[in-house]
Amino acid sequence: MPVYQRLPVRPVPGAMVVKLYHSGDAVRGYVRKVTDPSEDDVIFPGEEMEAESAFRLAASHSEGSIPIYVELVEDVEWDPSWGTLTG
């Protein structure tokens, strides 16, 4: 199972962030890449997707060497089927 970290106050530039939120009855997400604080983060792609798809997209861009952080908003509950969430 993959291991993800909760989004810290100061994420590492280059890290991927999966933001999960409610959209109707479903949990949806989008992925962004953290950049230098003086720049805007890069969002991939602009539309919402299923949580599993967001994690796959983040993993493909992290290539296993960059942290993947998770941001849970709107009281989204972590689903253990997505992996392990630490922090």
C-alpha positions as CSV (number, residue, x, y, z in Angstrom):
1,M,0.0,0.0,0.0
2,P,1.3,3.5,-0.8
3,V,2.1,5.8,2.1
4,Y,1.1,9.5,1.9
5,Q,1.8,12.4,4.3
6,R,-0.6,15.1,5.5
7,L,0.1,18.5,3.9
8,P,2.5,20.3,6.2
9,V,2.5,24.1,6.7
10,R,5.6,24.4,4.5
11,P,5.6,21.7,1.9
12,V,8.8,20.8,0.1
13,P,9.1,22.6,-3.3
14,G,8.7,19.9,-6.0
15,A,6.3,17.8,-3.9
16,M,3.0,16.7,-5.2
17,V,-0.3,17.5,-3.4
18,V,-3.5,15.6,-3.8
19,K,-6.4,17.8,-2.5
20,L,-9.5,15.8,-1.7
21,Y,-12.9,17.4,-1.4
22,H,-16.6,16.6,-1.7
23,S,-18.4,17.0,-5.0
24,G,-22.0,15.9,-4.4
25,D,-21.9,12.5,-2.8
26,A,-18.4,11.6,-4.1
27,V,-14.9,12.5,-3.0
28,R,-13.0,14.2,-5.8
29,G,-9.5,15.5,-6.1
30,Y,-7.0,17.4,-8.0
31,V,-3.2,17.4,-8.1
32,R,-0.8,20.3,-7.8
33,K,3.0,20.5,-7.7
34,V,4.5,22.7,-5.0
35,T,6.8,25.4,-6.4
36,D,9.0,28.0,-4.8
37,P,6.9,30.3,-2.5
38,S,7.4,33.2,-4.9
39,E,5.6,31.3,-7.7
40,D,2.1,29.8,-8.2
41,D,1.8,26.1,-7.8
42,V,1.3,24.0,-11.0
43,I,-2.1,22.2,-11.2
44,F,-2.5,19.0,-13.2
45,P,-5.1,18.9,-14.9
46,G,-7.6,21.6,-14.1
47,E,-10.6,19.3,-13.8
48,E,-11.6,17.2,-10.8
49,M,-11.1,13.5,-10.8
50,E,-11.8,10.4,-8.7
51,A,-9.4,10.1,-5.7
52,E,-7.7,7.0,-7.0
53,S,-7.0,8.8,-10.3
54,A,-5.6,11.7,-8.5
55,F,-3.2,9.5,-6.5
56,R,-2.1,7.7,-9.7
57,L,-1.4,11.1,-11.4
58,A,0.6,12.3,-8.4
59,A,2.6,9.1,-8.3
60,S,3.4,9.3,-12.0
61,H,4.8,12.9,-11.6
62,S,6.7,12.1,-8.4
63,E,8.5,9.2,-9.9
64,G,8.8,7.7,-6.4
65,S,11.4,10.3,-5.2
66,I,9.2,13.3,-4.4
67,P,6.8,13.4,-1.4
68,I,3.1,13.1,-2.1
69,Y,1.1,15.1,0.4
70,V,-2.6,14.9,1.0
71,E,-4.9,17.8,1.8
72,L,-8.4,16.8,3.2
73,V,-11.0,19.6,3.0
74,E,-14.7,19.8,3.7
75,D,-14.5,17.1,6.4
76,V,-13.4,14.4,3.9
77,E,-12.6,11.2,5.7
78,W,-9.5,9.2,4.8
79,D,-10.3,5.9,3.0
80,P,-7.8,3.2,3.9
81,S,-8.2,1.7,0.4
82,W,-6.2,4.7,-0.9
83,G,-3.1,3.8,1.2
84,T,-1.7,4.8,4.5
85,L,-1.9,8.5,5.7
86,T,0.8,9.6,8.1
87,G,1.4,12.9,10.0
